[in-house]
């Protein structure tokens, strides 16, 4: 079984177990107070959900049993079956069997359930015979369907059979449908979601849940479209009836919650909140059991004693945690780390050597703790990737192209928050690949390529980073066209544009307002996009680059940190203040004498390896009152003129978008893992800095934004070049 | 708004039998330059010794930078610089050497002000005092405010008692309305 299916199964199990426990509770409540219509409705709803989920997963036994239970309660609702003691005995038995069946999914035991199934069917048949004597044909039909389970096609007779009940209710139904769906939606969300997912698992990838969702809210027979793709067939009429009948009651139930269920509903709300939060990357929720499950269990235990059945109480192996709780936990761990560093710094000063070993175990434990918490936040990137089947399909159909999506490295793990930030960007990149990259079928044929284009999403780990590549086998990017655009848009004049290397030209696609689309289409070409993608990537300390070969295709490469919580940083001093660069941007540290740095135009240059790179004194940049001063004459020369000729300088070489920049600092300190915090309001709009961190000595260390410096420098040199040309 | 809610609380807790029909307001009074300024006490979270401040580039001179206060990095603002209240002697010192220490010595305490969204710190030289006034003693008539050199939205009113004149300011509304800019555009 693939890991994905395993995951779904795990989710199903925890939900099913939850359903089973709720049912147990509800039956007991109902037995005490037989007029509790809300309990009846809840039972009905839960069995219905369970049935749906089980069908989606292909667990026929559970589906069958819960289906019959649902049917029984549908009759109970109608008043066709009396809530007698024997009925409860049977229902409890049925529910126990349900629990055993759920357990059996993990143990692979064989569980016979036909006995209770038949018993319930008999009850059902009796009730129906009694209440619908004229409608004899229906009973065997239903029965046959239930018993026989599965792949039978819909029996046409059933469909056309006049059903007295729904007929009556038909008119009000029309109105309640929409209302119902919103309410059941919210009411069933935690379950319904799994349903969606399992349905997706068994559906062709092209049909997404959004489609079915929208169907549900607009058409009166939505279920059928969902169900039909699932292994168990069902008469549409019945489903419809079921859906519609339950609706008003559920609305009611949502509004006034009976006390015993209060707890559950709170939890549901909580889960919903999480769901809301995760709308963007919807299918990634870690699976589930409530935090106050224990309390629930205690209630359960009492019930168990009452019903005097000797059974083990089932616990799910999965706990669901809202993201905000994880964030809070992470925060506390970060504070602990800062405090640890502070203590270690103190002891470093006071007593040397030996005492430090006192801290080694503390350090190890806290680091482990930190990584464990980080690990909890990691999700498989496949969660996001697999949503792109739909994205591709949509774009391809708009553009009338044939495109398939290949996913690689879906099991690579990455921080959930990073996925959330990057999801929009990835959508944009994938759409771009289809829209700009892949040619139409005819052109592809002429070029000797297969008619169907391929977009590949590939993820892999590289050191502490996750590399995500979005590649297509399409047109590639023609640098000459971009060169022309650069000139047209007035970013550079022709001479300068011609001087740019291929790579430098490609970087211009990430400039704001630079759209390469020949025409504006629905999909892309609005000129917002690549620069937004770049900004998003850099906001989390990532990097973006592009490789292309004309006629063969292009690849966008995103280098993302696997976790946002901790990042490696290079600490240095400037004046008396500590600063840091994120290690993802630092390429090397070199030592230069002043005479090895040359003044060129408005800037400074030095040799690094076999390249000539720009050099900047960070002091010059940070001491500016306003960033506009970079265009002032000699703005980058101030410190250079001040220093002595024989002074040795610490230079950090940062690389950004394939450009290297030497940044002169006063003194290098150390390499360190830091917990970076963004600068809070009101200073949140400061450029040049990405955030701050608190050092062991309590000082605030400012994290310098290498990407911003590279951009500023790049733009200013271009500007001055243009000025000179003019 | 905050002031009013606070006053209600005060009113209820007023048990000293003064039998005031007038509402009492508790103010935190501090000196900026030669004058006395005040903030409503419920805006103030704490008063701490000013920690080391890290300067932030490309900010106005009255944004001193950020500092670590109880594990949170918060922005530190020098209202004297904002209001142009630096005494001439101090100005000379600042002009001569821009070193952080010199200024820190003269601004030993930081008032931590908390809003819903963020905290900011305000530098003061002396430990601030609390001061209780009747609401009616606060003159918030438009005339006074208009004739002061400060922005209209920065001042809630003026308290005149005996020889003292205390200017009641509202930092948070200054932040919101752009009275305190945080970047040099």
Interface residues (C-beta under 8 A of the other chain):
Chain A: X335 X338 X576 X577 X578 X621 X622 X623 X624 X625 X626 X627 X677 X679 X680 X681 X682 X683 X685 X686 X687 X688 X689 X692 X694 X698 X699 X700 X701 X702
Chain B: X51 X52 X54 X55 X56 X57 X58 X59 X63 X66 X67 X68 X71 X72 X73 X74 X75 X100 X117 X118 X119 X120 X175 X180 X182 X183 X184 X185
